[in-house]
Amino acid sequence: MRLYCHADDPEPGIGDHGEHHLIQLWRAPETAPVHPDITAEDRQARAEYAADRALPVEDYTITYTTQTQ
C-alpha cells in the first residue's frame, strides 16, 4: 500500500486547502501461511493458562450498611 497527500497550502486552518490524496493498493504474491511449530514449552504454558482460568473467581463484594438516626 502507498498513501500520498499533497496540500497547496500547508498552513493549518478551516476550509479547503487544495488537498489531493493518492492511495495505491496492489496484490502481494500468494504464499502459504507461515505458522511456527508449537514447542513443548508452548504446550505447557497453554495448559497452565487454561488451568489458571478454570479456577473460580474470588468474590470481592463489599456490603455497606447505612445507619439511620
PQR file of N, CA, C, O and H, with PARSE charges and radii, in Angstrom:
ATOM      1  N   MET A   1       0.838  -1.171   0.000 -0.4000 1.5000
ATOM      2  CA  MET A   1       0.000   0.000   0.000 -0.0000 2.0000
ATOM      3  C   MET A   1       0.889   1.242   0.000  0.5500 1.7000
ATOM      4  O   MET A   1       1.952   1.259   0.621 -0.5500 1.4000
ATOM      5  N   ARG A   2       0.455   2.244  -0.679 -0.4000 1.5000
ATOM      6  CA  ARG A   2       1.145   3.531  -0.690 -0.0000 2.0000
ATOM      7  C   ARG A   2       0.084   4.613  -0.476  0.5500 1.7000
ATOM      8  O   ARG A   2      -0.965   4.590  -1.120 -0.5500 1.4000
ATOM      9  H   ARG A   2      -0.408   2.231  -1.184  0.4000 1.0000
ATOM     10  N   LEU A   3       0.354   5.554   0.420 -0.4000 1.5000
ATOM     11  CA  LEU A   3      -0.544   6.676   0.679 -0.0000 2.0000
ATOM     12  C   LEU A   3       0.250   7.960   0.495  0.5500 1.7000
ATOM     13  O   LEU A   3       1.329   8.118   1.068 -0.5500 1.4000
ATOM     14  H   LEU A   3       1.206   5.572   0.943  0.4000 1.0000
ATOM     15  N   TYR A   4      -0.280   8.866  -0.296 -0.4000 1.5000
ATOM     16  CA  TYR A   4       0.392  10.125  -0.574 -0.0000 2.0000
ATOM     17  C   TYR A   4      -0.622  11.243  -0.442  0.5500 1.7000
ATOM     18  O   TYR A   4      -1.747  11.123  -0.925 -0.5500 1.4000
ATOM     19  H   TYR A   4      -1.156   8.738  -0.761  0.4000 1.0000
ATOM     20  N   CYS A   5      -0.230  12.340   0.215 -0.4000 1.5000
ATOM     21  CA  CYS A   5      -1.098  13.508   0.372 -0.0000 2.0000
ATOM     22  C   CYS A   5      -0.318  14.758  -0.013  0.5500 1.7000
ATOM     23  O   CYS A   5       0.859  14.896   0.319 -0.5500 1.4000
ATOM     24  H   CYS A   5       0.684  12.438   0.607  0.4000 1.0000
ATOM     25  N   HIS A   6      -0.982  15.655  -0.709 -0.4000 1.5000
ATOM     26  CA  HIS A   6      -0.375  16.923  -1.100 -0.0000 2.0000
ATOM     27  C   HIS A   6      -1.390  18.030  -0.831  0.5500 1.7000
ATOM     28  O   HIS A   6      -2.564  17.894  -1.175 -0.5500 1.4000
ATOM     29  H   HIS A   6      -1.938  15.542  -0.979  0.4000 1.0000
ATOM     30  N   ALA A   7      -0.941  19.121  -0.219 -0.4000 1.5000
ATOM     31  CA  ALA A   7      -1.814  20.271   0.040 -0.0000 2.0000
ATOM     32  C   ALA A   7      -1.174  21.511  -0.573  0.5500 1.7000
ATOM     33  O   ALA A   7       0.027  21.739  -0.425 -0.5500 1.4000
ATOM     34  H   ALA A   7       0.013  19.231   0.061  0.4000 1.0000
ATOM     35  N   ASP A   8      -1.987  22.312  -1.263 -0.4000 1.5000
ATOM     36  CA  ASP A   8      -1.488  23.555  -1.862 -0.0000 2.0000
ATOM     37  C   ASP A   8      -1.057  24.548  -0.791  0.5500 1.7000
ATOM     38  O   ASP A   8      -0.089  25.288  -0.972 -0.5500 1.4000
ATOM     39  H   ASP A   8      -2.963  22.127  -1.383  0.4000 1.0000
ATOM     40  N   ASP A   9      -1.793  24.559   0.341 -0.4000 1.5000
ATOM     41  CA  ASP A   9      -1.486  25.481   1.437 -0.0000 2.0000
ATOM     42  C   ASP A   9      -1.298  24.649   2.708  0.5500 1.7000
ATOM     43  O   ASP A   9      -2.282  24.171   3.272 -0.5500 1.4000
ATOM     44  H   ASP A   9      -2.578  23.958   0.488  0.4000 1.0000
ATOM     45  N   PRO A  10      -0.061  24.466   3.171 -0.5600 1.5000
ATOM     46  CA  PRO A  10       0.176  23.596   4.319  0.2800 2.0000
ATOM     47  C   PRO A  10      -0.198  24.211   5.667  0.5500 1.7000
ATOM     48  O   PRO A  10      -0.155  23.522   6.686 -0.5500 1.4000
ATOM     49  N   GLU A  11      -0.565  25.502   5.692 -0.4000 1.5000
ATOM     50  CA  GLU A  11      -0.917  26.157   6.955 -0.0000 2.0000
ATOM     51  C   GLU A  11      -2.212  25.556   7.506  0.5500 1.7000
ATOM     52  O   GLU A  11      -3.156  25.315   6.755 -0.5500 1.4000
ATOM     53  H   GLU A  11      -0.600  26.062   4.865  0.4000 1.0000
ATOM     54  N   PRO A  12      -2.252  25.312   8.846 -0.5600 1.5000
ATOM     55  CA  PRO A  12      -3.490  24.782   9.429  0.2800 2.0000
ATOM     56  C   PRO A  12      -4.606  25.821   9.392  0.5500 1.7000
ATOM     57  O   PRO A  12      -4.347  27.024   9.415 -0.5500 1.4000
ATOM     58  N   GLY A  13      -5.822  25.356   9.337 -0.4000 1.5000
ATOM     59  CA  GLY A  13      -6.963  26.254   9.316 -0.0000 2.0000
ATOM     60  C   GLY A  13      -8.200  25.521   8.858  0.5500 1.7000
ATOM     61  O   GLY A  13      -8.185  24.308   8.648 -0.5500 1.4000
ATOM     62  H   GLY A  13      -6.032  24.378   9.318  0.4000 1.0000
ATOM     63  N   ILE A  14      -9.272  26.277   8.705 -0.4000 1.5000
ATOM     64  CA  ILE A  14     -10.539  25.693   8.295 -0.0000 2.0000
ATOM     65  C   ILE A  14     -10.731  25.973   6.812  0.5500 1.7000
ATOM     66  O   ILE A  14     -10.420  27.057   6.319 -0.5500 1.4000
ATOM     67  H   ILE A  14      -9.284  27.262   8.876  0.4000 1.0000
ATOM     68  N   GLY A  15     -11.245  24.979   6.121 -0.4000 1.5000
ATOM     69  CA  GLY A  15     -11.544  25.182   4.707 -0.0000 2.0000
ATOM     70  C   GLY A  15     -10.718  24.284   3.820  0.5500 1.7000
ATOM     71  O   GLY A  15      -9.916  23.474   4.284 -0.5500 1.4000
ATOM     72  H   GLY A  15     -11.498  24.098   6.521  0.4000 1.0000
ATOM     73  N   ASP A  16     -10.936  24.449   2.535 -0.4000 1.5000
ATOM     74  CA  ASP A  16     -10.258  23.627   1.539 -0.0000 2.0000
ATOM     75  C   ASP A  16      -8.888  24.219   1.252  0.5500 1.7000
ATOM     76  O   ASP A  16      -8.776  25.380   0.857 -0.5500 1.4000
ATOM     77  H   ASP A  16     -11.588  25.107   2.157  0.4000 1.0000
ATOM     78  N   HIS A  17      -7.869  23.438   1.447 -0.4000 1.5000
ATOM     79  CA  HIS A  17      -6.504  23.882   1.152 -0.0000 2.0000
ATOM     80  C   HIS A  17      -5.974  23.200  -0.105  0.5500 1.7000
ATOM     81  O   HIS A  17      -4.764  23.139  -0.320 -0.5500 1.4000
ATOM     82  H   HIS A  17      -7.960  22.495   1.768  0.4000 1.0000
ATOM     83  N   GLY A  18      -6.873  22.694  -0.924 -0.4000 1.5000
ATOM     84  CA  GLY A  18      -6.433  22.038  -2.149 -0.0000 2.0000
ATOM     85  C   GLY A  18      -5.740  20.711  -1.884  0.5500 1.7000
ATOM     86  O   GLY A  18      -4.749  20.386  -2.537 -0.5500 1.4000
ATOM     87  H   GLY A  18      -7.856  22.744  -0.748  0.4000 1.0000
ATOM     88  N   GLU A  19      -6.254  19.943  -0.931 -0.4000 1.5000
ATOM     89  CA  GLU A  19      -5.639  18.660  -0.624 -0.0000 2.0000
ATOM     90  C   GLU A  19      -5.931  17.649  -1.718  0.5500 1.7000
ATOM     91  O   GLU A  19      -7.039  17.585  -2.251 -0.5500 1.4000
ATOM     92  H   GLU A  19      -7.059  20.207  -0.400  0.4000 1.0000
ATOM     93  N   HIS A  20      -4.932  16.872  -2.039 -0.4000 1.5000
ATOM     94  CA  HIS A  20      -5.057  15.779  -3.002 -0.0000 2.0000
ATOM     95  C   HIS A  20      -4.486  14.528  -2.343  0.5500 1.7000
ATOM     96  O   HIS A  20      -3.404  14.565  -1.757 -0.5500 1.4000
ATOM     97  H   HIS A  20      -4.031  16.924  -1.606  0.4000 1.0000
ATOM     98  N   HIS A  21      -5.214  13.431  -2.441 -0.4000 1.5000
ATOM     99  CA  HIS A  21      -4.770  12.181  -1.848 -0.0000 2.0000
ATOM    100  C   HIS A  21      -4.630  11.127  -2.937  0.5500 1.7000
ATOM    101  O   HIS A  21      -5.436  11.056  -3.865 -0.5500 1.4000
ATOM    102  H   HIS A  21      -6.093  13.401  -2.917  0.4000 1.0000
ATOM    103  N   LEU A  22      -3.604  10.323  -2.805 -0.4000 1.5000
ATOM    104  CA  LEU A  22      -3.381   9.203  -3.704 -0.0000 2.0000
ATOM    105  C   LEU A  22      -3.192   7.965  -2.843  0.5500 1.7000
ATOM    106  O   LEU A  22      -2.290   7.909  -2.008 -0.5500 1.4000
ATOM    107  H   LEU A  22      -2.950  10.381  -2.051  0.4000 1.0000
ATOM    108  N   ILE A  23      -4.042   6.983  -3.051 -0.4000 1.5000
ATOM    109  CA  ILE A  23      -3.924   5.708  -2.343 -0.0000 2.0000
ATOM    110  C   ILE A  23      -3.748   4.629  -3.403  0.5500 1.7000
ATOM    111  O   ILE A  23      -4.581   4.483  -4.297 -0.5500 1.4000
ATOM    112  H   ILE A  23      -4.775   7.028  -3.730  0.4000 1.0000
ATOM    113  N   GLN A  24      -2.677   3.889  -3.298 -0.4000 1.5000
ATOM    114  CA  GLN A  24      -2.409   2.816  -4.251 -0.0000 2.0000
ATOM    115  C   GLN A  24      -2.331   1.496  -3.494  0.5500 1.7000
ATOM    116  O   GLN A  24      -1.647   1.396  -2.476 -0.5500 1.4000
ATOM    117  H   GLN A  24      -2.000   4.008  -2.572  0.4000 1.0000
ATOM    118  N   LEU A  25      -3.029   0.493  -3.990 -0.4000 1.5000
ATOM    119  CA  LEU A  25      -3.009  -0.851  -3.427 -0.0000 2.0000
ATOM    120  C   LEU A  25      -2.636  -1.828  -4.527  0.5500 1.7000
ATOM    121  O   LEU A  25      -3.027  -1.649  -5.681 -0.5500 1.4000
ATOM    122  H   LEU A  25      -3.585   0.575  -4.817  0.4000 1.0000
ATOM    123  N   TRP A  26      -1.899  -2.838  -4.182 -0.4000 1.5000
ATOM    124  CA  TRP A  26      -1.591  -3.884  -5.140 -0.0000 2.0000
ATOM    125  C   TRP A  26      -1.491  -5.205  -4.409  0.5500 1.7000
ATOM    126  O   TRP A  26      -1.205  -5.255  -3.212 -0.5500 1.4000
ATOM    127  H   TRP A  26      -1.581  -2.984  -3.245  0.4000 1.0000
ATOM    128  N   ARG A  27      -1.728  -6.261  -5.142 -0.4000 1.5000
ATOM    129  CA  ARG A  27      -1.708  -7.602  -4.566 -0.0000 2.0000
ATOM    130  C   ARG A  27      -0.286  -8.044  -4.262  0.5500 1.7000
ATOM    131  O   ARG A  27       0.654  -7.762  -5.005 -0.5500 1.4000
ATOM    132  H   ARG A  27      -1.960  -6.221  -6.114  0.4000 1.0000
ATOM    133  N   ALA A  28      -0.166  -8.740  -3.155 -0.4000 1.5000
ATOM    134  CA  ALA A  28       1.111  -9.367  -2.827 -0.0000 2.0000
ATOM    135  C   ALA A  28       1.104 -10.759  -3.453  0.5500 1.7000
ATOM    136  O   ALA A  28       0.037 -11.336  -3.662 -0.5500 1.4000
ATOM    137  H   ALA A  28      -0.930  -8.969  -2.551  0.4000 1.0000
ATOM    138  N   PRO A  29       2.266 -11.296  -3.750 -0.5600 1.5000
ATOM    139  CA  PRO A  29       2.287 -12.641  -4.309  0.2800 2.0000
ATOM    140  C   PRO A  29       1.718 -13.642  -3.299  0.5500 1.7000
ATOM    141  O   PRO A  29       1.952 -13.528  -2.095 -0.5500 1.4000
ATOM    142  N   GLU A  30       0.969 -14.621  -3.809 -0.4000 1.5000
ATOM    143  CA  GLU A  30       0.377 -15.620  -2.932 -0.0000 2.0000
ATOM    144  C   GLU A  30       1.456 -16.537  -2.372  0.5500 1.7000
ATOM    145  O   GLU A  30       2.291 -17.071  -3.102 -0.5500 1.4000
ATOM    146  H   GLU A  30       0.780 -14.713  -4.787  0.4000 1.0000
ATOM    147  N   THR A  31       1.412 -16.700  -1.071 -0.4000 1.5000
ATOM    148  CA  THR A  31       2.322 -17.622  -0.395 -0.0000 2.0000
ATOM    149  C   THR A  31       1.536 -18.414   0.631  0.5500 1.7000
ATOM    150  O   THR A  31       0.463 -17.999   1.071 -0.5500 1.4000
ATOM    151  H   THR A  31       0.734 -16.267  -0.478  0.4000 1.0000
ATOM    152  N   ALA A  32       2.069 -19.531   0.996 -0.4000 1.5000
ATOM    153  CA  ALA A  32       1.422 -20.351   2.025 -0.0000 2.0000
ATOM    154  C   ALA A  32       1.572 -19.645   3.370  0.5500 1.7000
ATOM    155  O   ALA A  32       2.582 -18.984   3.609 -0.5500 1.4000
ATOM    156  H   ALA A  32       2.939 -19.869   0.639  0.4000 1.0000
ATOM    157  N   PRO A  33       0.569 -19.780   4.259 -0.5600 1.5000
ATOM    158  CA  PRO A  33       0.695 -19.157   5.576  0.2800 2.0000
ATOM    159  C   PRO A  33       1.836 -19.795   6.362  0.5500 1.7000
ATOM    160  O   PRO A  33       2.123 -20.984   6.223 -0.5500 1.4000
ATOM    161  N   VAL A  34       2.473 -18.980   7.182 -0.4000 1.5000
ATOM    162  CA  VAL A  34       3.604 -19.456   7.972 -0.0000 2.0000
ATOM    163  C   VAL A  34       3.160 -19.560   9.426  0.5500 1.7000
ATOM    164  O   VAL A  34       2.790 -18.560  10.041 -0.5500 1.4000
ATOM    165  H   VAL A  34       2.240 -18.014   7.294  0.4000 1.0000
ATOM    166  N   HIS A  35       3.198 -20.747   9.962 -0.4000 1.5000
ATOM    167  CA  HIS A  35       2.855 -20.984  11.357 -0.0000 2.0000
ATOM    168  C   HIS A  35       4.050 -21.652  12.024  0.5500 1.7000
ATOM    169  O   HIS A  35       4.484 -22.719  11.589 -0.5500 1.4000
ATOM    170  H   HIS A  35       3.499 -21.560   9.462  0.4000 1.0000
ATOM    171  N   PRO A  36       4.586 -21.036  13.080 -0.5600 1.5000
ATOM    172  CA  PRO A  36       5.712 -21.683  13.758  0.2800 2.0000
ATOM    173  C   PRO A  36       5.256 -22.954  14.468  0.5500 1.7000
ATOM    174  O   PRO A  36       4.102 -23.064  14.884 -0.5500 1.4000
ATOM    175  N   ASP A  37       6.162 -23.903  14.602 -0.4000 1.5000
ATOM    176  CA  ASP A  37       5.854 -25.141  15.308 -0.0000 2.0000
ATOM    177  C   ASP A  37       5.629 -24.851  16.782  0.5500 1.7000
ATOM    178  O   ASP A  37       6.276 -23.975  17.357 -0.5500 1.4000
ATOM    179  H   ASP A  37       7.099 -23.814  14.265  0.4000 1.0000
ATOM    180  N   ILE A  38       4.701 -25.595  17.395 -0.4000 1.5000
ATOM    181  CA  ILE A  38       4.417 -25.439  18.820 -0.0000 2.0000
ATOM    182  C   ILE A  38       5.391 -26.330  19.589  0.5500 1.7000
ATOM    183  O   ILE A  38       5.476 -27.536  19.353 -0.5500 1.4000
ATOM    184  H   ILE A  38       4.176 -26.306  16.928  0.4000 1.0000
ATOM    185  N   THR A  39       6.114 -25.712  20.504 -0.4000 1.5000
ATOM    186  CA  THR A  39       7.099 -26.461  21.283 -0.0000 2.0000
ATOM    187  C   THR A  39       6.447 -27.027  22.541  0.5500 1.7000
ATOM    188  O   THR A  39       5.307 -26.695  22.862 -0.5500 1.4000
ATOM    189  H   THR A  39       6.045 -24.733  20.695  0.4000 1.0000
ATOM    190  N   ALA A  40       7.173 -27.875  23.240 -0.4000 1.5000
ATOM    191  CA  ALA A  40       6.691 -28.440  24.499 -0.0000 2.0000
ATOM    192  C   ALA A  40       6.466 -27.322  25.527  0.5500 1.7000
ATOM    193  O   ALA A  40       5.517 -27.378  26.309 -0.5500 1.4000
ATOM    194  H   ALA A  40       8.100 -28.144  22.979  0.4000 1.0000
ATOM    195  N   GLU A  41       7.328 -26.321  25.523 -0.4000 1.5000
ATOM    196  CA  GLU A  41       7.157 -25.185  26.435 -0.0000 2.0000
ATOM    197  C   GLU A  41       5.858 -24.438  26.137  0.5500 1.7000
ATOM    198  O   GLU A  41       5.152 -24.022  27.057 -0.5500 1.4000
ATOM    199  H   GLU A  41       8.099 -26.275  24.888  0.4000 1.0000
ATOM    200  N   ASP A  42       5.543 -24.269  24.850 -0.4000 1.5000
ATOM    201  CA  ASP A  42       4.294 -23.609  24.462 -0.0000 2.0000
ATOM    202  C   ASP A  42       3.093 -24.408  24.964  0.5500 1.7000
ATOM    203  O   ASP A  42       2.147 -23.840  25.509 -0.5500 1.4000
ATOM    204  H   ASP A  42       6.116 -24.607  24.103  0.4000 1.0000
ATOM    205  N   ARG A  43       3.137 -25.719  24.777 -0.4000 1.5000
ATOM    206  CA  ARG A  43       2.037 -26.568  25.227 -0.0000 2.0000
ATOM    207  C   ARG A  43       1.864 -26.485  26.735  0.5500 1.7000
ATOM    208  O   ARG A  43       0.740 -26.425  27.233 -0.5500 1.4000
ATOM    209  H   ARG A  43       3.906 -26.180  24.334  0.4000 1.0000
ATOM    210  N   GLN A  44       2.985 -26.480  27.469 -0.4000 1.5000
ATOM    211  CA  GLN A  44       2.934 -26.394  28.931 -0.0000 2.0000
ATOM    212  C   GLN A  44       2.344 -25.048  29.365  0.5500 1.7000
ATOM    213  O   GLN A  44       1.500 -24.995  30.260 -0.5500 1.4000
ATOM    214  H   GLN A  44       3.898 -26.529  27.065  0.4000 1.0000
ATOM    215  N   ALA A  45       2.786 -23.981  28.737 -0.4000 1.5000
ATOM    216  CA  ALA A  45       2.276 -22.648  29.072 -0.0000 2.0000
ATOM    217  C   ALA A  45       0.780 -22.557  28.795  0.5500 1.7000
ATOM    218  O   ALA A  45       0.042 -21.967  29.585 -0.5500 1.4000
ATOM    219  H   ALA A  45       3.471 -24.025  28.011  0.4000 1.0000
ATOM    220  N   ARG A  46       0.323 -23.131  27.688 -0.4000 1.5000
ATOM    221  CA  ARG A  46      -1.104 -23.123  27.365 -0.0000 2.0000
ATOM    222  C   ARG A  46      -1.900 -23.915  28.396  0.5500 1.7000
ATOM    223  O   ARG A  46      -2.981 -23.494  28.806 -0.5500 1.4000
ATOM    224  H   ARG A  46       0.922 -23.610  27.047  0.4000 1.0000
ATOM    225  N   ALA A  47      -1.366 -25.063  28.816 -0.4000 1.5000
ATOM    226  CA  ALA A  47      -2.049 -25.889  29.813 -0.0000 2.0000
ATOM    227  C   ALA A  47      -2.135 -25.150  31.151  0.5500 1.7000
ATOM    228  O   ALA A  47      -3.176 -25.178  31.807 -0.5500 1.4000
ATOM    229  H   ALA A  47      -0.487 -25.405  28.482  0.4000 1.0000
ATOM    230  N   GLU A  48      -1.046 -24.488  31.558 -0.4000 1.5000
ATOM    231  CA  GLU A  48      -1.059 -23.737  32.813 -0.0000 2.0000
ATOM    232  C   GLU A  48      -2.050 -22.578  32.751  0.5500 1.7000
ATOM    233  O   GLU A  48      -2.753 -22.307  33.724 -0.5500 1.4000
ATOM    234  H   GLU A  48      -0.200 -24.465  31.025  0.4000 1.0000
ATOM    235  N   TYR A  49      -2.106 -21.903  31.624 -0.4000 1.5000
ATOM    236  CA  TYR A  49      -3.038 -20.790  31.458 -0.0000 2.0000
ATOM    237  C   TYR A  49      -4.482 -21.291  31.543  0.5500 1.7000
ATOM    238  O   TYR A  49      -5.316 -20.679  32.211 -0.5500 1.4000
ATOM    239  H   TYR A  49      -1.535 -22.123  30.833  0.4000 1.0000
ATOM    240  N   ALA A  50      -4.774 -22.407  30.863 -0.4000 1.5000
ATOM    241  CA  ALA A  50      -6.129 -22.960  30.888 -0.0000 2.0000
ATOM    242  C   ALA A  50      -6.508 -23.393  32.298  0.5500 1.7000
ATOM    243  O   ALA A  50      -7.639 -23.173  32.731 -0.5500 1.4000
ATOM    244  H   ALA A  50      -4.096 -22.904  30.321  0.4000 1.0000
ATOM    245  N   ALA A  51      -5.569 -24.009  33.022 -0.4000 1.5000
ATOM    246  CA  ALA A  51      -5.847 -24.428  34.396 -0.0000 2.0000
ATOM    247  C   ALA A  51      -6.082 -23.222  35.295  0.5500 1.7000
ATOM    248  O   ALA A  51      -6.956 -23.256  36.161 -0.5500 1.4000
ATOM    249  H   ALA A  51      -4.650 -24.188  32.671  0.4000 1.0000
ATOM    250  N   ASP A  52      -5.321 -22.170  35.100 -0.4000 1.5000
ATOM    251  CA  ASP A  52      -5.475 -20.958  35.897 -0.0000 2.0000
ATOM    252  C   ASP A  52      -6.833 -20.304  35.638  0.5500 1.7000
ATOM    253  O   ASP A  52      -7.471 -19.808  36.567 -0.5500 1.4000
ATOM    254  H   ASP A  52      -4.611 -22.143  34.396  0.4000 1.0000
ATOM    255  N   ARG A  53      -7.271 -20.301  34.390 -0.4000 1.5000
ATOM    256  CA  ARG A  53      -8.554 -19.694  34.023 -0.0000 2.0000
ATOM    257  C   ARG A  53      -9.729 -20.540  34.500  0.5500 1.7000
ATOM    258  O   ARG A  53     -10.841 -20.027  34.631 -0.5500 1.4000
ATOM    259  H   ARG A  53      -6.752 -20.703  33.636  0.4000 1.0000
ATOM    260  N   ALA A  54      -9.504 -21.824  34.761 -0.4000 1.5000
ATOM    261  CA  ALA A  54     -10.584 -22.720  35.177 -0.0000 2.0000
ATOM    262  C   ALA A  54     -10.940 -22.534  36.650  0.5500 1.7000
ATOM    263  O   ALA A  54     -12.008 -22.972  37.077 -0.5500 1.4000
ATOM    264  H   ALA A  54      -8.601 -22.240  34.654  0.4000 1.0000
ATOM    265  N   LEU A  55     -10.074 -21.894  37.436 -0.4000 1.5000
ATOM    266  CA  LEU A  55     -10.341 -21.686  38.855 -0.0000 2.0000
ATOM    267  C   LEU A  55     -11.470 -20.671  39.027  0.5500 1.7000
ATOM    268  O   LEU A  55     -11.593 -19.740  38.231 -0.5500 1.4000
ATOM    269  H   LEU A  55      -9.207 -21.537  37.089  0.4000 1.0000
ATOM    270  N   PRO A  56     -12.295 -20.845  40.064 -0.5600 1.5000
ATOM    271  CA  PRO A  56     -13.361 -19.861  40.274  0.2800 2.0000
ATOM    272  C   PRO A  56     -12.780 -18.511  40.691  0.5500 1.7000
ATOM    273  O   PRO A  56     -11.725 -18.435  41.321 -0.5500 1.4000
ATOM    274  N   VAL A  57     -13.475 -17.484  40.335 -0.4000 1.5000
ATOM    275  CA  VAL A  57     -13.048 -16.128  40.653 -0.0000 2.0000
ATOM    276  C   VAL A  57     -13.439 -15.820  42.099  0.5500 1.7000
ATOM    277  O   VAL A  57     -14.556 -16.121  42.519 -0.5500 1.4000
ATOM    278  H   VAL A  57     -14.332 -17.545  39.823  0.4000 1.0000
ATOM    279  N   GLU A  58     -12.533 -15.229  42.848 -0.4000 1.5000
ATOM    280  CA  GLU A  58     -12.832 -14.878  44.231 -0.0000 2.0000
ATOM    281  C   GLU A  58     -13.858 -13.752  44.278  0.5500 1.7000
ATOM    282  O   GLU A  58     -13.884 -12.867  43.423 -0.5500 1.4000
ATOM    283  H   GLU A  58     -11.625 -14.985  42.507  0.4000 1.0000
ATOM    284  N   ASP A  59     -14.695 -13.813  45.295 -0.4000 1.5000
ATOM    285  CA  ASP A  59     -15.742 -12.810  45.448 -0.0000 2.0000
ATOM    286  C   ASP A  59     -15.220 -11.660  46.310  0.5500 1.7000
ATOM    287  O   ASP A  59     -14.897 -11.851  47.482 -0.5500 1.4000
ATOM    288  H   ASP A  59     -14.674 -14.532  45.990  0.4000 1.0000
ATOM    289  N   TYR A  60     -15.143 -10.492  45.734 -0.4000 1.5000
ATOM    290  CA  TYR A  60     -14.670  -9.315  46.449 -0.0000 2.0000
ATOM    291  C   TYR A  60     -15.807  -8.332  46.704  0.5500 1.7000
ATOM    292  O   TYR A  60     -15.583  -7.127  46.811 -0.5500 1.4000
ATOM    293  H   TYR A  60     -15.405 -10.337  44.781  0.4000 1.0000
ATOM    294  N   THR A  61     -17.028  -8.853  46.802 -0.4000 1.5000
ATOM    295  CA  THR A  61     -18.182  -7.994  47.021 -0.0000 2.0000
ATOM    296  C   THR A  61     -18.147  -7.425  48.435  0.5500 1.7000
ATOM    297  O   THR A  61     -17.890  -8.154  49.393 -0.5500 1.4000
ATOM    298  H   THR A  61     -17.210  -9.832  46.716  0.4000 1.0000
ATOM    299  N   ILE A  62     -18.400  -6.150  48.566 -0.4000 1.5000
ATOM    300  CA  ILE A  62     -18.447  -5.488  49.863 -0.0000 2.0000
ATOM    301  C   ILE A  62     -19.864  -4.943  50.045  0.5500 1.7000
ATOM    302  O   ILE A  62     -20.416  -4.296  49.156 -0.5500 1.4000
ATOM    303  H   ILE A  62     -18.608  -5.558  47.788  0.4000 1.0000
ATOM    304  N   THR A  63     -20.431  -5.216  51.204 -0.4000 1.5000
ATOM    305  CA  THR A  63     -21.760  -4.723  51.506 -0.0000 2.0000
ATOM    306  C   THR A  63     -21.643  -3.602  52.536  0.5500 1.7000
ATOM    307  O   THR A  63     -21.040  -3.784  53.594 -0.5500 1.4000
ATOM    308  H   THR A  63     -19.982  -5.741  51.927  0.4000 1.0000
ATOM    309  N   TYR A  64     -22.210  -2.468  52.231 -0.4000 1.5000
ATOM    310  CA  TYR A  64     -22.199  -1.334  53.155 -0.0000 2.0000
ATOM    311  C   TYR A  64     -23.583  -1.239  53.791  0.5500 1.7000
ATOM    312  O   TYR A  64     -24.603  -1.367  53.114 -0.5500 1.4000
ATOM    313  H   TYR A  64     -22.701  -2.320  51.372  0.4000 1.0000
ATOM    314  N   THR A  65     -23.599  -1.021  55.058 -0.4000 1.5000
ATOM    315  CA  THR A  65     -24.879  -0.811  55.733 -0.0000 2.0000
ATOM    316  C   THR A  65     -25.026   0.670  56.050  0.5500 1.7000
ATOM    317  O   THR A  65     -24.058   1.356  56.377 -0.5500 1.4000
ATOM    318  H   THR A  65     -22.771  -0.917  55.608  0.4000 1.0000
ATOM    319  N   THR A  66     -26.235   1.132  55.947 -0.4000 1.5000
ATOM    320  CA  THR A  66     -26.491   2.538  56.258 -0.0000 2.0000
ATOM    321  C   THR A  66     -27.067   2.623  57.660  0.5500 1.7000
ATOM    322  O   THR A  66     -27.892   1.798  58.055 -0.5500 1.4000
ATOM    323  H   THR A  66     -27.022   0.575  55.682  0.4000 1.0000
ATOM    324  N   GLN A  67     -26.638   3.599  58.389 -0.4000 1.5000
ATOM    325  CA  GLN A  67     -27.130   3.807  59.750 -0.0000 2.0000
ATOM    326  C   GLN A  67     -28.060   5.013  59.740  0.5500 1.7000
ATOM    327  O   GLN A  67     -27.687   6.104  59.311 -0.5500 1.4000
ATOM    328  H   GLN A  67     -25.969   4.268  58.068  0.4000 1.0000
ATOM    329  N   THR A  68     -29.261   4.793  60.215 -0.4000 1.5000
ATOM    330  CA  THR A  68     -30.218   5.911  60.303 -0.0000 2.0000
ATOM    331  C   THR A  68     -30.344   6.338  61.754  0.5500 1.7000
ATOM    332  O   THR A  68     -30.271   5.503  62.656 -0.5500 1.4000
ATOM    333  H   THR A  68     -29.564   3.907  60.563  0.4000 1.0000
ATOM    334  N   GLN A  69     -30.529   7.609  61.982 -0.4000 1.5000
ATOM    335  CA  GLN A  69     -30.642   8.125  63.360 -0.0000 2.0000
ATOM    336  C   GLN A  69     -32.059   8.516  63.663  0.5500 1.7000
ATOM    337  O   GLN A  69     -32.352   8.971  64.769 -0.5500 1.4000
ATOM    338  H   GLN A  69     -30.588   8.287  61.250  0.4000 1.0000
TER
END
